[in-house]
């Protein structure tokens, strides 16, 4: 990753990515294996065996494409200096094998087309019937136009379901990309003849989508979208799907040796930029509200803090994870107790970073709705949330962000003392 004039060494992401075993691929394997086995037992003929082998090839292609998408997100900053990571490419709209130059729809809209295999460094992956794979990406993670924020709380846009409507993922799984293996044409589909492109079909994903995919999908869409898993017998649909969640992306990123230092630099740069503005009454009035003994607010964006271009993308992606609290009278009234370094410090202000959301138990932190994202209790634990809400100038947390196999290492609050 590149930040300012410092460039992180790029570790080989492939081993970490290969360890990804997302629920999408497992769902495909379970559904297809079961239905394929039933077909063989019931029919015992060569056609059933051929169909099962073709579906196995489709599963392999979906798995390879899924791994490549996660690898693309994990290494995005190396491919695009000065930008952050986690972005996924726009689909291939013109049957070129590449993501198009320019935007794929407006900001926050999802996009669907063929898999941009060239952009991902792949061959033209085919399903078991010779069709190229198709791909849909959520507006919350697509690379053009980029979302206003991308982090481990970014929302999903897809709900994978069985044909009879049963959800294949939980409410908080946040599916941000879906891969499709189209399978053979159904009676209602007439596949266009190739126009000389490498993948079957015309040079327009918008014109072809209904002839290859069975769900009545549009190539641009807002809001949530149900995506339907096909069945081995092909009725009423035979698309096989796999998917990627935002946790798949950040699970791979957490295994990068430089992920914790990167987040630490985001925190440090924000603290340094905010610290020099504490004496500006107009700045504080614009970004805080009086609360008890404190002025409490959300972290301003990179432009408001005057951060350089090389840091702005990462800062704006993470800033919703922060709150800051400054003493209303300008004194060093805030006390900060660190859990990873000895002593208590007294400061004019404190900057708090919330860490990952707690996914289970009490308190669970879904951070899904606007009201939830405005609630400090969705980000901070212990007394920190209560003290932000009441304006009590006392906070506790780690000084440094760390990643370890123990989940609390990434969910605990990080606090910086500002003077």
GUROSE-583555 format. One record per residue (C-alpha): z, x negated, y negated; residue in one letter. Coordinates in pm, whole numbers, plus 50000, padded with zeros to 5 digits. Each point is the difference from the previous one (the first is absolute). Layout:
<pts>
ZXYA ...
</pts>
This chain:
<pts>
500005000050000X 499324988249645X 502515004649719X 499484982049671X 498904964750084X 501794999950333X 498105008450314X 501845007950319X 498774983650315X 498305025450217X 501625001950343X 497835010650287X 500535037750000X 498295006950329X 502974994550238X 502225022749796X 497325026149970X 499324999050372X 503615010050055X 499405032549820X 500155029050242X 499525030249780X 500585035250108X 496345008249938X 498624977750273X 502765010650238X 499155036549940X 496364993050075X 500884981750320X 502325027350120X 497655028849926X 496894983450135X 501664985050307X 501505033250099X 496935020949940X 497674974150148X 502094998050315X 500055037750031X 496235000549964X 499524974350274X 502365017450238X 498475034049936X 496374989750015X 499894967050184X 496414993949890X 498064972449832X 499695019049672X 503785002349967X 500364963150079X 497364990949742X 501705021449738X 503374983750065X 498494965249974X 498285009449673X 503285012649860X 501694967550102X 497394981249795X 500715023249709X 503724992850026X 499344962749998X 497815003049689X 502645021049822X 502714974750082X 497914970949869X 499195018549681X 503635009549947X 501154964050038X 497324988649753X 501105025549739X 503624988350019X 498844963949976X 497905008449693X 503035015549825X 502284971050092X 497574974049862X 498665019649701X 501624977649739X 498364968950145X 496595016749987X 500615013449648X 501934974349793X 502345014549741X 500365032950186X 502695012050237X 499745009050369X 499965031650211X 496685014449881X 497435013650244X 496235000049939X 497895029449895X 497835014150282X 496334991050042X 498165027749816X 496434987450042X 499794987250359X 499964963549894X 503074989350195X 501804991449675X 502315017249758X 497955010749696X 500044982249667X 502075021149766X 502365028950054X 500165024150292X 501035031449815X 502645004249734X 503464984650011X 502295015550264X 497135017850180X 499464991850365X 496594987850116X 498115002350330X 496914982550132X 498984975050264X 502264970650078X 499044970549769X 499854975650291X 498394971849800X 502745001849738X 502554997350281X 498224970550161X 499035019750310X 496855007150192X 498735035749984X 502645014950226X 498645028350215X 501685027150200X 499135005650364X 496905020049905X 498544974249761X 501155015449672X 501554979049725X 503595008349913X 500905021349700X 503014995049774X 502085018649741X 502404983949751X 502725015849786X 499784997749624X 503504984750002X 498734967450156X 496254997549932X 498884969749804X 497705016649745X 501255016149789X 503434986950086X 503055022749998X 502484995549720X 502524986950255X 499764987850358X 503124991150197X 501905009950313X 500595034949854X 496325008049937X 499195034850130X 497705007650290X 497185024949969X 499205008350361X 501645021150270X 498624992250346X 500135030650225X 498955011350343X 497275026050013X 502615027550032X 501794988549685X 502884979550136X 500914971349766X 499634965650158X 502144982849735X 503255007449821X 500385011949642X 500884965349872X 497404979850193X 497704998349694X 496604995950160X 497754981749753X 496854993950207X 498225016550293X 497294986250229X 497555022450184X 497914993950312X 497425028449973X 499065002950369X 496835017650117X 498515027749782X 501265035150056X 497515028750025X 500445008649633X 499254964149890X 496604984349941X 500384962849948X 497534986349741X 497504974250115X 500744964449894X 498384989049675X 499924963650099X 503674995549931X 502104982850260X 502185030350073X 498455032450128X 499365025649729X 498675000749646X 501034979749697X 502365027649876X 503455005350148X 500275032549806X 496875013750168X 500954987550347X 503705007650026X 499665035250146X 497544987550264X 502364972750124X 503545013249943X 501315033450120X 502705009349747X 497945013049708X 501124970649786X 498824991649649X 499344964449887X 502365004049702X 503175020850004X 503355004749832X 503295011350152X 500974998850365X 497285000450267X 500435010250363X 498054977450237X 499445012950351X 500154980750324X 497175009050237X 500235005050374X 498274984650298X 498015031350083X 498575000149646X 500855036349928X 500375010849728X 499944964049863X 499744965350146X 500884976549712X 502544974150109X 502294988549720X 502434971849929X 502004995449683X 501934975849780X 503275008049820X 501424983349692X 502764986450226X 497324983550215X 498804981549690X 503414989649876X 501274992650349X 497294973350021X 500714987949647X 503714996150074X 499084975150273X 498274977549750X 502254970449926X 499285003449628X 500655037449967X 503684996949900X 499254972149747X 497215021449858X 502305030049946X 502584975949861X 497484987649744X 499205035749898X 503725006149945X 500474966949817X 496995004849771X 501135035449913X 503554987949925X 498774971649776X 497615022649807X 502615027349954X 502744975949896X 498134988749686X 499625036249886X 503675009950020X 500594993249631X 497155023049891X 501425033949904X 496595016649990X 499154987550350X 503275012750144X 499655033449825X 496505004450148X 500964991750358X 503615011450052X 502295029549954X 503704998149898X 502185005350306X 503744994149969X 500564964149885X 496414990550089X 496385003849906X 498275007650332X 496285000350070X 497154992650236X 498284966349984X 497115000849747X 496494991650116X 498464965449974X 498215007749673X 503215011349829X 501794968550116X 497134977349904X 499554985450347X 496894978650059X 497055013850193X 500814980050312X 503335017950035X 499135034849881X 498615014550324X 503034990550208X 502435010649727X 498475034449956X 499825005350376X 503754994350037X 501485012249673X 500955034550130X 502544982250223X 501994988049694X 502545013449753X 501734981149722X 503195006449807X 500994983249672X 503305001949814X 499625025449722X 502084979049759X 498144967650076X 503034983250156X 500264984150344X 501655031350139X 498205000750338X 501704984250300X 497844989750296X 501464991650339X 497614980650223X 500125004150376X 498164967350076X 501474976349739X 503664996749897X 501515013749684X 499665028349752X 497774996349695X 500175018349669X 496695008549833X 498385018949716X 497825018250253X 499225002550370X 496645004150173X 500195017450339X 497354999650275X 500425027150261X 498444984750312X 498455020150281X 500815036350046X 502535009450268X 497975019750253X 502645015950222X 503585012249990X 502085006749692X 499034991349736X 496315003450082X 497684990949710X 496595016950034X 498814992249644X 497165024950038X 500245024649710X 500144992949628X 503595012949991X 501014976850284X 498344970049836X 501935007249679X 503335000250186X 501804966250009X 501655010050329X 496574997850164X 499934962649922X 503564986849966X 503005000650228X 503754996549972X 501255006249649X 496854988249826X 498305034049990X 503175017549882X 500594974049728X 496425002849873X 500365037849978X 503424998249831X 499374969649781X 502744979150159X 499314962849936X 500714986250347X 497444991550270X 499884981050328X 497224986150216X 498204969350124X 498634974949751X 496984992650222X 497685022550199X 499814990050365X 498155010950312X 501584997250342X 499865019050330X 502995020049880X 498765030249806X 502814999449737X 498674966749871X 497045018149842X 501775032349903X 502964985449815X 500044999649621X 499074968649808X 501674995149659X 499184975349723X 502354992849708X 498254999349657X 501374984549681X 
</pts>
